[in-house]
Amino acid sequence: DAGVIQSPRHEVTEMGQEVTLRCKPISGHNSLFWYRQTMMRGLELLIYFNNNVPIDDSGMPEDRFSAKMPNASFSTLKIQPSEPRDSAVYFCASNLAGGYTDTQYFGPGTRLTVL
Amino acid sequence: GDSVTQMEGPVTLSEEAFLTINCTYTATGYPSLFWYVQYPGEGLQLLLKATKADDKGSNKGFEATYRKETTSFHLEKGSVQVSDSAVYFCALIPRGGSEKLVFGKGTKLTVNP
């Protein structure tokens, strides 16, 4: 079975540019999560969707960040305009049934560098 | 709010040594508890989990027991291997409300031959 797929794996861009990260969850999974990993803040949830609907976006740092899930098999995280402090590894995860006992499966991550 | 505290690393051990990585949590009610592992350059993988008090999660020789009295979920392995070198994250999902994983800061383990 294919796991969670993320693209690109690496992205280098200049400050002010728009960045779009993509995620394909595991087929049949109902919830999708976007996390950010930095040395300073560790792993933190940005937003999550259930059945394509955003449920909790309290972790989205500011209006420059937006996320969409137009269908069950695709999600994007967009940063516009990007800033050097956005440099991090961004992970997408999905789970099947949701709820607090269910395992989340992580993608390999996108390493973003903003110069 | 909900939080996870795990021992600071890095931890360096010799092969076949005993491993303990401490993890304590703060949460309302009884959360589900998880250990994830991140190998270099990869995403996180679930190592084990426990969803109620006194449950023991186990996988690949690793174990952790959900202790509600001490709000702890310490990770143990009796004999580590070089291939266990990775970063280990303790995490929780609170019961009720948001499904978000709340992570500890991670503990880097290096096992030398």
gemmi code that builds the backbone of each chain (N, CA, C; Angstrom):
import gemmi

chains = {
    "A": [
        ("ASP", (0.836, -1.201, 0.000), (0.000, 0.000, 0.000), (0.869, 1.248, 0.000)),
        ("ALA", (0.459, 2.231, -0.791), (1.181, 3.488, -0.779), (0.872, 4.200, 0.515)),
        ("GLY", (1.879, 4.827, 1.072), (1.669, 5.611, 2.275), (1.232, 7.008, 1.899)),
        ("VAL", (1.382, 7.922, 2.838), (1.087, 9.322, 2.566), (2.176, 9.866, 1.634)),
        ("ILE", (1.748, 10.549, 0.600), (2.689, 11.060, -0.394), (2.732, 12.571, -0.307)),
        ("GLN", (3.939, 13.113, -0.241), (4.106, 14.562, -0.195), (5.022, 15.007, -1.330)),
        ("SER", (4.720, 16.190, -1.849), (5.607, 16.773, -2.847), (5.609, 18.287, -2.728)),
        ("PRO", (6.725, 18.914, -3.060), (8.014, 18.300, -3.344), (8.662, 17.812, -2.055)),
        ("ARG", (9.739, 17.083, -2.150), (10.458, 16.666, -0.945), (11.345, 17.791, -0.419)),
        ("HIS", (11.834, 18.582, -1.324), (12.667, 19.723, -0.955), (12.228, 20.929, -1.782)),
        ("GLU", (12.215, 22.083, -1.140), (11.843, 23.310, -1.836), (12.724, 24.429, -1.309)),
        ("VAL", (13.378, 25.095, -2.227), (14.173, 26.271, -1.868), (13.591, 27.450, -2.632)),
        ("THR", (13.275, 28.502, -1.942), (12.654, 29.658, -2.575), (13.181, 30.932, -1.939)),
        ("GLU", (12.869, 32.024, -2.560), (13.302, 33.301, -2.021), (12.169, 33.988, -1.282)),
        ("MET", (12.533, 34.764, -0.327), (11.557, 35.497, 0.460), (10.598, 36.261, -0.446)),
        ("GLY", (9.320, 36.179, -0.107), (8.310, 36.873, -0.880), (7.620, 36.015, -1.915)),
        ("GLN", (8.206, 34.871, -2.227), (7.606, 33.989, -3.220), (6.495, 33.156, -2.605)),
        ("GLU", (5.616, 32.696, -3.465), (4.541, 31.789, -3.040), (5.059, 30.359, -3.055)),
        ("VAL", (4.700, 29.617, -2.034), (5.095, 28.214, -1.928), (3.847, 27.363, -1.766)),
        ("THR", (3.772, 26.275, -2.495), (2.648, 25.347, -2.372), (3.170, 23.951, -2.095)),
        ("LEU", (2.747, 23.392, -0.988), (3.102, 22.030, -0.617), (1.890, 21.145, -0.839)),
        ("ARG", (2.145, 19.919, -1.269), (1.059, 19.028, -1.656), (1.088, 17.724, -0.871)),
        ("CYS", (-0.084, 17.178, -0.670), (-0.198, 15.943, 0.101), (-1.310, 15.070, -0.464)),
        ("LYS", (-0.999, 13.799, -0.589), (-2.009, 12.796, -0.939), (-2.121, 11.830, 0.232)),
        ("PRO", (-3.243, 11.792, 0.916), (-3.366, 10.893, 2.074), (-3.527, 9.445, 1.635)),
        ("ILE", (-3.455, 8.546, 2.576), (-3.700, 7.142, 2.299), (-5.158, 6.981, 1.874)),
        ("SER", (-5.362, 6.210, 0.829), (-6.703, 6.021, 0.294), (-7.645, 5.482, 1.363)),
        ("GLY", (-8.801, 6.131, 1.486), (-9.801, 5.691, 2.456), (-9.708, 6.370, 3.802)),
        ("HIS", (-8.625, 7.084, 4.035), (-8.497, 7.798, 5.304), (-9.378, 9.034, 5.301)),
        ("ASN", (-9.946, 9.333, 6.467), (-10.932, 10.401, 6.567), (-10.386, 11.712, 7.112)),
        ("SER", (-9.267, 11.644, 7.806), (-8.718, 12.855, 8.406), (-7.322, 13.113, 7.861)),
        ("LEU", (-7.002, 14.392, 7.707), (-5.688, 14.788, 7.199), (-5.154, 15.921, 8.064)),
        ("PHE", (-3.873, 15.837, 8.361), (-3.231, 16.765, 9.295), (-1.990, 17.370, 8.638)),
        ("TRP", (-1.757, 18.645, 8.894), (-0.505, 19.300, 8.489), (0.255, 19.704, 9.760)),
        ("TYR", (1.525, 19.253, 9.840), (2.395, 19.591, 10.967), (3.628, 20.316, 10.441)),
        ("ARG", (4.223, 21.105, 11.323), (5.478, 21.778, 11.006), (6.508, 21.395, 12.066)),
        ("GLN", (7.734, 21.136, 11.621), (8.794, 20.748, 12.546), (9.951, 21.729, 12.416)),
        ("THR", (10.292, 22.359, 13.523), (11.453, 23.239, 13.580), (12.272, 22.903, 14.810)),
        ("MET", (13.510, 23.308, 14.794), (14.367, 23.054, 15.958), (13.839, 23.793, 17.172)),
        ("MET", (13.374, 25.021, 16.957), (12.963, 25.853, 18.087), (11.640, 25.395, 18.696)),
        ("ARG", (10.685, 25.035, 17.868), (9.322, 24.784, 18.346), (8.927, 23.314, 18.304)),
        ("GLY", (9.810, 22.474, 17.757), (9.480, 21.063, 17.670), (8.391, 20.815, 16.650)),
        ("LEU", (7.556, 19.825, 16.911), (6.459, 19.459, 16.014), (5.178, 20.124, 16.487)),
        ("GLU", (4.527, 20.816, 15.592), (3.287, 21.480, 15.955), (2.264, 21.322, 14.841)),
        ("LEU", (1.017, 21.115, 15.268), (-0.077, 20.966, 14.311), (-0.463, 22.333, 13.756)),
        ("LEU", (-0.589, 22.400, 12.445), (-1.040, 23.638, 11.818), (-2.549, 23.622, 11.608)),
        ("ILE", (-3.046, 22.530, 10.998), (-4.460, 22.446, 10.671), (-4.812, 20.995, 10.453)),
        ("TYR", (-6.084, 20.641, 10.709), (-6.491, 19.321, 10.265), (-7.910, 19.333, 9.709)),
        ("PHE", (-8.140, 18.397, 8.814), (-9.399, 18.245, 8.097), (-10.023, 16.894, 8.452)),
        ("ASN", (-11.326, 16.886, 8.492), (-12.067, 15.638, 8.601), (-13.111, 15.626, 7.500)),
        ("ASN", (-13.086, 14.564, 6.685), (-13.991, 14.499, 5.520), (-13.921, 15.780, 4.696)),
        ("ASN", (-12.711, 16.251, 4.490), (-12.385, 17.401, 3.636), (-12.751, 18.747, 4.254)),
        ("VAL", (-13.263, 18.759, 5.451), (-13.683, 20.005, 6.089), (-12.655, 20.401, 7.144)),
        ("PRO", (-12.176, 21.652, 7.129), (-11.226, 22.062, 8.174), (-11.893, 22.071, 9.543)),
        ("ILE", (-11.275, 21.392, 10.497), (-11.850, 21.257, 11.830), (-11.149, 22.159, 12.836)),
        ("ASP", (-9.834, 22.195, 12.755), (-9.063, 22.968, 13.725), (-7.902, 23.625, 12.992)),
        ("ASP", (-7.963, 24.922, 12.838), (-6.867, 25.644, 12.180), (-6.196, 26.601, 13.145)),
        ("SER", (-6.330, 26.335, 14.412), (-5.791, 27.242, 15.428), (-4.270, 27.309, 15.405)),
        ("GLY", (-3.635, 26.335, 14.783), (-2.186, 26.340, 14.725), (-1.605, 27.060, 13.524)),
        ("MET", (-2.461, 27.501, 12.622), (-1.961, 28.231, 11.456), (-1.380, 29.552, 11.936)),
        ("PRO", (-0.117, 29.791, 11.633), (0.565, 30.924, 12.274), (0.015, 32.300, 11.916)),
        ("GLU", (-0.395, 32.499, 10.724), (-0.886, 33.819, 10.326), (-1.548, 33.720, 8.964)),
        ("ASP", (-2.049, 34.852, 8.511), (-2.832, 34.849, 7.272), (-2.019, 34.470, 6.044)),
        ("ARG", (-0.737, 34.462, 6.164), (0.085, 34.090, 5.008), (-0.056, 32.596, 4.703)),
        ("PHE", (-0.542, 31.848, 5.678), (-0.706, 30.412, 5.512), (-2.163, 30.093, 5.199)),
        ("SER", (-2.358, 29.202, 4.220), (-3.699, 28.723, 3.928), (-3.622, 27.271, 3.511)),
        ("ALA", (-4.674, 26.530, 3.798), (-4.716, 25.118, 3.433), (-6.074, 24.791, 2.852)),
        ("LYS", (-6.046, 23.881, 1.897), (-7.283, 23.445, 1.260), (-7.282, 21.938, 1.110)),
        ("MET", (-8.467, 21.400, 1.037), (-8.618, 19.979, 0.742), (-9.817, 19.848, -0.189)),
        ("PRO", (-9.608, 19.991, -1.476), (-10.714, 20.001, -2.435), (-11.389, 18.651, -2.599)),
        ("ASN", (-10.675, 17.582, -2.291), (-11.283, 16.246, -2.340), (-10.542, 15.327, -1.375)),
        ("ALA", (-11.027, 14.115, -1.274), (-10.510, 13.192, -0.260), (-9.093, 12.724, -0.528)),
        ("SER", (-8.566, 12.992, -1.710), (-7.255, 12.454, -2.047), (-6.198, 13.525, -2.263)),
        ("PHE", (-6.484, 14.756, -1.859), (-5.514, 15.807, -2.162), (-5.683, 16.995, -1.218)),
        ("SER", (-4.541, 17.505, -0.756), (-4.569, 18.710, 0.068), (-3.354, 19.553, -0.272)),
        ("THR", (-3.502, 20.861, -0.100), (-2.389, 21.773, -0.299), (-2.227, 22.676, 0.909)),
        ("LEU", (-0.999, 23.044, 1.154), (-0.651, 24.061, 2.146), (0.114, 25.144, 1.401)),
        ("LYS", (-0.401, 26.351, 1.459), (0.190, 27.435, 0.696), (0.702, 28.513, 1.637)),
        ("ILE", (1.855, 29.050, 1.303), (2.436, 30.169, 2.047), (2.663, 31.301, 1.057)),
        ("GLN", (2.033, 32.426, 1.324), (2.139, 33.562, 0.423), (1.982, 34.857, 1.191)),
        ("PRO", (3.007, 35.699, 1.255), (4.372, 35.494, 0.780), (5.200, 34.730, 1.800)),
        ("SER", (6.185, 34.007, 1.330), (7.029, 33.254, 2.249), (8.074, 34.145, 2.900)),
        ("GLU", (8.500, 33.734, 4.103), (9.518, 34.455, 4.855), (10.561, 33.454, 5.353)),
        ("PRO", (11.778, 33.921, 5.630), (12.823, 32.999, 6.104), (12.406, 32.200, 7.334)),
        ("ARG", (11.590, 32.785, 8.209), (11.185, 32.065, 9.427), (10.210, 30.922, 9.145)),
        ("ASP", (9.765, 30.813, 7.907), (8.903, 29.683, 7.527), (9.724, 28.435, 7.205)),
        ("SER", (11.038, 28.584, 7.155), (11.895, 27.437, 6.857), (11.697, 26.364, 7.921)),
        ("ALA", (11.368, 25.159, 7.466), (11.006, 24.068, 8.383), (10.783, 22.821, 7.543)),
        ("VAL", (10.506, 21.724, 8.226), (10.009, 20.533, 7.550), (8.513, 20.449, 7.805)),
        ("TYR", (7.759, 20.309, 6.743), (6.306, 20.251, 6.832), (5.855, 18.818, 6.566)),
        ("PHE", (5.126, 18.270, 7.525), (4.637, 16.901, 7.403), (3.126, 16.892, 7.209)),
        ("CYS", (2.701, 15.979, 6.409), (1.293, 15.675, 6.261), (1.053, 14.296, 6.874)),
        ("ALA", (-0.089, 14.115, 7.506), (-0.436, 12.826, 8.101), (-1.914, 12.553, 7.848)),
        ("SER", (-2.286, 11.284, 7.883), (-3.700, 10.952, 7.737), (-4.060, 9.805, 8.668)),
        ("ASN", (-5.340, 9.701, 8.992), (-5.802, 8.530, 9.717), (-7.164, 8.094, 9.208)),
        ("LEU", (-7.520, 6.882, 9.600), (-8.681, 6.227, 9.010), (-9.981, 6.698, 9.625)),
        ("ALA", (-10.091, 6.509, 10.908), (-11.403, 6.692, 11.534), (-11.492, 7.946, 12.371)),
        ("GLY", (-10.365, 8.557, 12.621), (-10.398, 9.736, 13.466), (-10.543, 9.371, 14.927)),
        ("GLY", (-10.626, 10.366, 15.738), (-10.761, 10.119, 17.158), (-9.422, 10.033, 17.847)),
        ("TYR", (-9.458, 9.984, 19.151), (-8.222, 10.139, 19.897), (-7.417, 8.851, 20.017)),
        ("THR", (-7.961, 7.741, 19.585), (-7.198, 6.494, 19.685), (-6.547, 6.087, 18.372)),
        ("ASP", (-6.909, 6.765, 17.301), (-6.486, 6.292, 15.992), (-5.065, 6.722, 15.660)),
        ("THR", (-4.335, 5.863, 14.986), (-2.956, 6.144, 14.609), (-2.908, 7.074, 13.413)),
        ("GLN", (-2.070, 8.077, 13.496), (-1.830, 8.943, 12.360), (-0.597, 8.450, 11.606)),
        ("TYR", (-0.701, 8.399, 10.284), (0.391, 7.942, 9.432), (0.991, 9.156, 8.733)),
        ("PHE", (2.302, 9.284, 8.859), (2.984, 10.471, 8.373), (3.632, 10.251, 7.006)),
        ("GLY", (3.643, 11.306, 6.226), (4.414, 11.319, 4.998), (5.875, 11.609, 5.280)),
        ("PRO", (6.710, 11.615, 4.230), (8.150, 11.804, 4.413), (8.539, 13.249, 4.688)),
        ("GLY", (7.607, 14.178, 4.474), (7.892, 15.577, 4.765), (8.402, 16.343, 3.556)),
        ("THR", (8.197, 17.651, 3.604), (8.780, 18.584, 2.644), (9.691, 19.526, 3.413)),
        ("ARG", (10.961, 19.532, 3.030), (11.909, 20.451, 3.677), (11.896, 21.766, 2.906)),
        ("LEU", (11.408, 22.810, 3.551), (11.301, 24.129, 2.930), (12.403, 25.038, 3.451)),
        ("THR", (13.110, 25.643, 2.507), (14.114, 26.649, 2.853), (13.744, 27.946, 2.146)),
        ("VAL", (13.563, 28.994, 2.925), (13.246, 30.314, 2.373), (14.451, 31.219, 2.599)),
        ("LEU", (15.014, 31.671, 1.502), (16.242, 32.474, 1.583), (15.948, 33.972, 1.715)),
    ],
    "B": [
        ("GLY", (-2.873, 23.753, 29.583), (-3.181, 22.982, 28.392), (-2.470, 21.656, 28.386)),
        ("ASP", (-2.754, 20.872, 27.350), (-2.134, 19.557, 27.218), (-0.672, 19.691, 26.837)),
        ("SER", (0.170, 18.864, 27.443), (1.598, 18.937, 27.128), (2.286, 17.617, 27.419)),
        ("VAL", (3.440, 17.447, 26.786), (4.267, 16.254, 26.980), (5.688, 16.701, 27.278)),
        ("THR", (6.271, 16.099, 28.292), (7.654, 16.389, 28.651), (8.459, 15.097, 28.566)),
        ("GLN", (9.506, 15.119, 27.775), (10.349, 13.942, 27.692), (11.782, 14.327, 27.957)),
        ("MET", (12.576, 13.334, 28.357), (13.940, 13.611, 28.753), (14.718, 14.200, 27.594)),
        ("GLU", (15.579, 15.140, 27.972), (16.380, 15.786, 26.946), (17.467, 14.835, 26.497)),
        ("GLY", (17.796, 14.941, 25.241), (18.908, 14.152, 24.757), (20.127, 15.022, 24.567)),
        ("PRO", (21.051, 14.601, 23.787), (21.030, 13.282, 23.163), (21.435, 12.174, 24.133)),
        ("VAL", (21.004, 10.967, 23.792), (21.357, 9.783, 24.556), (22.279, 8.933, 23.688)),
        ("THR", (23.401, 8.555, 24.246), (24.358, 7.708, 23.522), (24.572, 6.432, 24.311)),
        ("LEU", (24.355, 5.301, 23.641), (24.503, 4.002, 24.297), (25.355, 3.082, 23.433)),
        ("SER", (25.872, 2.073, 24.053), (26.546, 1.007, 23.314), (25.534, -0.069, 22.953)),
        ("GLU", (25.818, -0.759, 21.885), (24.932, -1.840, 21.453), (24.705, -2.816, 22.600)),
        ("GLU", (23.470, -3.299, 22.702), (23.013, -4.250, 23.719), (22.769, -3.610, 25.082)),
        ("ALA", (22.932, -2.315, 25.199), (22.632, -1.638, 26.467), (21.119, -1.514, 26.638)),
        ("PHE", (20.718, -1.256, 27.900), (19.309, -1.056, 28.221), (18.944, 0.417, 27.994)),
        ("LEU", (17.759, 0.615, 27.425), (17.311, 1.976, 27.102), (16.071, 2.341, 27.902)),
        ("THR", (16.087, 3.525, 28.479), (14.882, 4.135, 29.027), (14.833, 5.578, 28.570)),
        ("ILE", (13.712, 5.976, 28.007), (13.465, 7.388, 27.694), (12.200, 7.786, 28.457)),
        ("ASN", (12.367, 8.718, 29.364), (11.246, 9.119, 30.216), (10.298, 10.059, 29.500)),
        ("CYS", (9.021, 9.887, 29.791), (7.979, 10.738, 29.227), (6.881, 10.918, 30.261)),
        ("THR", (6.524, 12.155, 30.552), (5.381, 12.454, 31.404), (4.467, 13.408, 30.658)),
        ("TYR", (3.212, 13.416, 31.068), (2.256, 14.233, 30.337), (1.338, 14.992, 31.284)),
        ("THR", (0.734, 16.019, 30.740), (-0.319, 16.775, 31.410), (-1.491, 16.850, 30.457)),
        ("ALA", (-2.629, 16.379, 30.919), (-3.810, 16.407, 30.067), (-5.054, 16.288, 30.926)),
        ("THR", (-6.144, 16.803, 30.404), (-7.430, 16.640, 31.067), (-7.967, 15.250, 30.757)),
        ("GLY", (-8.364, 14.521, 31.765), (-8.878, 13.184, 31.532), (-7.760, 12.217, 31.176)),
        ("TYR", (-8.134, 11.202, 30.408), (-7.166, 10.161, 30.065), (-6.933, 10.149, 28.563)),
        ("PRO", (-5.816, 10.713, 28.146), (-5.531, 10.774, 26.710), (-5.052, 9.430, 26.183)),
        ("SER", (-4.928, 9.306, 24.883), (-4.182, 8.219, 24.265), (-2.724, 8.647, 24.195)),
        ("LEU", (-1.827, 7.683, 24.358), (-0.399, 7.982, 24.400), (0.329, 7.216, 23.298)),
        ("PHE", (1.331, 7.846, 22.730), (2.022, 7.298, 21.569), (3.536, 7.525, 21.706)),
        ("TRP", (4.270, 6.613, 21.108), (5.689, 6.855, 20.832), (5.869, 6.746, 19.316)),
        ("TYR", (6.440, 7.807, 18.751), (6.791, 7.813, 17.340), (8.315, 7.832, 17.224)),
        ("VAL", (8.822, 7.283, 16.122), (10.259, 7.286, 15.861), (10.511, 7.931, 14.507)),
        ("GLN", (11.565, 8.726, 14.447), (11.942, 9.392, 13.196), (13.384, 9.039, 12.875)),
        ("TYR", (13.559, 8.250, 11.818), (14.898, 7.916, 11.356), (15.424, 9.068, 10.496)),
        ("PRO", (16.720, 9.194, 10.397), (17.300, 10.341, 9.668), (16.707, 10.500, 8.273)),
        ("GLY", (16.249, 11.704, 7.989), (15.739, 12.019, 6.663), (14.366, 11.466, 6.346)),
        ("GLU", (13.700, 10.905, 7.337), (12.397, 10.296, 7.092), (11.305, 10.963, 7.914)),
        ("GLY", (10.072, 10.561, 7.614), (8.939, 11.035, 8.405), (8.817, 10.230, 9.687)),
        ("LEU", (7.778, 10.524, 10.444), (7.570, 9.832, 11.710), (6.820, 8.530, 11.485)),
        ("GLN", (7.214, 7.524, 12.242), (6.518, 6.243, 12.203), (6.021, 5.926, 13.602)),
        ("LEU", (4.817, 5.380, 13.672), (4.326, 4.955, 14.980), (5.163, 3.776, 15.467)),
        ("LEU", (5.639, 3.868, 16.692), (6.379, 2.764, 17.297), (5.438, 1.909, 18.152)),
        ("LEU", (4.681, 2.577, 19.022), (3.701, 1.873, 19.843), (2.724, 2.884, 20.423)),
        ("LYS", (1.615, 2.347, 20.951), (0.640, 3.241, 21.562), (-0.118, 2.512, 22.661)),
        ("ALA", (-0.775, 3.302, 23.521), (-1.643, 2.768, 24.569), (-2.799, 3.738, 24.730)),
        ("THR", (-3.989, 3.204, 24.805), (-5.163, 4.087, 24.791), (-5.905, 4.134, 26.114)),
        ("LYS", (-5.491, 3.325, 27.089), (-6.112, 3.441, 28.404), (-5.123, 3.028, 29.484)),
        ("ALA", (-5.452, 3.436, 30.699), (-4.557, 3.218, 31.831), (-4.195, 1.749, 31.983)),
        ("ASP", (-2.926, 1.523, 32.304), (-2.333, 0.204, 32.535), (-2.100, -0.595, 31.260)),
        ("ASP", (-2.509, -0.080, 30.128), (-2.185, -0.736, 28.862), (-0.679, -0.697, 28.647)),
        ("LYS", (-0.157, -1.744, 28.031), (1.244, -1.767, 27.632), (1.299, -1.846, 26.119)),
        ("GLY", (1.973, -0.882, 25.515), (2.241, -0.935, 24.092), (3.604, -1.569, 23.868)),
        ("SER", (3.726, -2.341, 22.784), (5.007, -2.972, 22.503), (5.175, -3.168, 21.003)),
        ("ASN", (6.434, -3.085, 20.566), (6.744, -3.259, 19.151), (8.257, -3.280, 18.996)),
        ("LYS", (8.764, -4.184, 18.211), (10.195, -4.259, 17.875), (11.080, -4.303, 19.123)),
        ("GLY", (10.602, -4.883, 20.188), (11.381, -4.981, 21.418), (11.225, -3.793, 22.339)),
        ("PHE", (10.552, -2.751, 21.881), (10.273, -1.585, 22.714), (8.954, -1.791, 23.468)),
        ("GLU", (8.907, -1.242, 24.687), (7.695, -1.311, 25.490), (7.477, 0.015, 26.211)),
        ("ALA", (6.198, 0.299, 26.483), (5.858, 1.447, 27.324), (4.519, 1.151, 27.974)),
        ("THR", (4.382, 1.483, 29.252), (3.163, 1.220, 29.996), (2.516, 2.536, 30.400)),
        ("TYR", (1.235, 2.639, 30.177), (0.429, 3.821, 30.493), (0.182, 3.838, 31.998)),
        ("ARG", (0.828, 4.760, 32.689), (0.694, 4.861, 34.143), (-0.062, 6.140, 34.484)),
        ("LYS", (-1.325, 6.013, 34.856), (-2.103, 7.217, 35.146), (-1.722, 7.807, 36.502)),
        ("GLU", (-1.240, 6.964, 37.439), (-0.892, 7.467, 38.766), (0.273, 8.454, 38.689)),
        ("THR", (1.202, 8.142, 37.796), (2.378, 9.000, 37.658), (2.337, 9.813, 36.362)),
        ("THR", (1.242, 9.747, 35.655), (1.077, 10.396, 34.330), (2.329, 10.216, 33.490)),
        ("SER", (2.721, 8.959, 33.310), (3.958, 8.670, 32.593), (3.749, 7.605, 31.541)),
        ("PHE", (4.673, 7.569, 30.591), (4.643, 6.591, 29.497), (6.077, 6.393, 29.044)),
        ("HIS", (6.908, 5.851, 29.904), (8.339, 5.726, 29.639), (8.609, 4.623, 28.619)),
        ("LEU", (9.516, 4.895, 27.705), (9.891, 3.934, 26.672), (11.102, 3.132, 27.131)),
        ("GLU", (11.047, 1.810, 26.940), (12.139, 0.938, 27.357), (12.440, -0.087, 26.273)),
        ("LYS", (13.723, -0.473, 26.236), (14.134, -1.604, 25.404), (15.296, -2.276, 26.097)),
        ("GLY", (15.237, -3.578, 26.130), (16.224, -4.312, 26.900), (17.612, -4.351, 26.282)),
        ("SER", (17.689, -4.311, 24.962), (18.977, -4.454, 24.296), (18.911, -3.692, 22.972)),
        ("VAL", (19.510, -2.516, 22.950), (19.399, -1.681, 21.753), (20.405, -2.118, 20.684)),
        ("GLN", (20.062, -1.799, 19.451), (20.910, -2.090, 18.306), (21.291, -0.784, 17.608)),
        ("VAL", (22.323, -0.863, 16.795), (22.748, 0.325, 16.046), (21.590, 0.865, 15.211)),
        ("SER", (20.776, -0.031, 14.691), (19.649, 0.369, 13.837), (18.548, 1.112, 14.597)),
        ("ASP", (18.634, 1.144, 15.920), (17.650, 1.890, 16.721), (18.005, 3.368, 16.819)),
        ("SER", (19.135, 3.762, 16.289), (19.536, 5.172, 16.322), (18.515, 6.003, 15.558)),
        ("ALA", (17.925, 6.959, 16.250), (16.831, 7.747, 15.683), (16.420, 8.792, 16.717)),
        ("VAL", (15.414, 9.580, 16.354), (14.811, 10.504, 17.316), (13.462, 9.930, 17.736)),
        ("TYR", (13.203, 9.889, 19.016), (11.985, 9.303, 19.563), (11.117, 10.412, 20.157)),
        ("PHE", (9.837, 10.385, 19.765), (8.884, 11.397, 20.218), (7.761, 10.739, 21.007)),
        ("CYS", (7.536, 11.253, 22.190), (6.365, 10.878, 22.971), (5.247, 11.855, 22.614)),
        ("ALA", (4.024, 11.373, 22.540), (2.927, 12.245, 22.117), (1.614, 11.784, 22.738)),
        ("LEU", (0.660, 12.672, 22.773), (-0.670, 12.329, 23.263), (-1.738, 12.928, 22.366)),
        ("ILE", (-2.896, 12.314, 22.388), (-4.107, 12.906, 21.828), (-5.111, 12.985, 22.964)),
        ("PRO", (-5.594, 14.177, 23.262), (-6.536, 14.314, 24.374), (-7.848, 13.594, 24.092)),
        ("ARG", (-8.485, 13.114, 25.121), (-9.805, 12.492, 24.964), (-10.845, 13.587, 24.782)),
        ("GLY", (-11.613, 13.455, 23.718), (-12.627, 14.467, 23.423), (-12.017, 15.688, 22.765)),
        ("GLY", (-12.796, 16.364, 21.952), (-12.289, 17.576, 21.330), (-11.374, 17.291, 20.164)),
        ("SER", (-10.338, 18.078, 20.028), (-9.449, 18.003, 18.884), (-8.710, 16.680, 18.820)),
        ("GLU", (-8.435, 16.221, 17.598), (-7.678, 14.990, 17.391), (-6.189, 15.245, 17.290)),
        ("LYS", (-5.745, 16.441, 17.572), (-4.355, 16.740, 17.282), (-3.403, 16.045, 18.229)),
        ("LEU", (-2.304, 15.573, 17.636), (-1.205, 15.020, 18.413), (-0.437, 16.161, 19.060)),
        ("VAL", (-0.169, 16.015, 20.359), (0.675, 16.957, 21.082), (1.987, 16.236, 21.353)),
        ("PHE", (3.073, 16.755, 20.821), (4.358, 16.074, 20.881), (5.270, 16.627, 21.966)),
        ("GLY", (6.114, 15.737, 22.498), (7.264, 16.189, 23.249), (8.322, 16.686, 22.271)),
        ("LYS", (9.424, 17.175, 22.801), (10.446, 17.777, 21.951), (11.343, 16.764, 21.259)),
        ("GLY", (11.227, 15.508, 21.622), (12.030, 14.485, 20.973), (13.321, 14.208, 21.715)),
        ("THR", (13.760, 12.956, 21.647), (15.023, 12.538, 22.248), (15.827, 11.808, 21.195)),
        ("LYS", (17.012, 12.337, 20.927), (17.861, 11.695, 19.921), (18.680, 10.595, 20.564)),
        ("LEU", (18.578, 9.411, 19.995), (19.316, 8.250, 20.484), (20.366, 7.855, 19.457)),
        ("THR", (21.579, 7.686, 19.923), (22.656, 7.157, 19.088), (23.169, 5.896, 19.760)),
        ("VAL", (23.201, 4.820, 18.988), (23.724, 3.552, 19.492), (25.010, 3.238, 18.747)),
        ("ASN", (26.068, 3.071, 19.496), (27.379, 2.764, 18.910), (27.673, 1.272, 18.957)),
        ("PRO", (28.344, 0.760, 17.915), (28.664, -0.683, 17.892), (29.684, -1.040, 18.954)),
    ],
}
model = gemmi.Model(1)
for chain_id, residues in chains.items():
    chain = gemmi.Chain(chain_id)
    for i, (resn, *xyz) in enumerate(residues, 1):
        res = gemmi.Residue()
        res.name, res.seqid = resn, gemmi.SeqId(i, " ")
        for name, pos in zip(("N", "CA", "C"), xyz):
            atom = gemmi.Atom()
            atom.name, atom.element = name, gemmi.Element(name[0])
            atom.pos, atom.b_iso = gemmi.Position(*pos), 0.0
            res.add_atom(atom)
        chain.add_residue(res)
    model.add_chain(chain)
structure = gemmi.Structure()
structure.add_model(model)
structure.setup_entities()
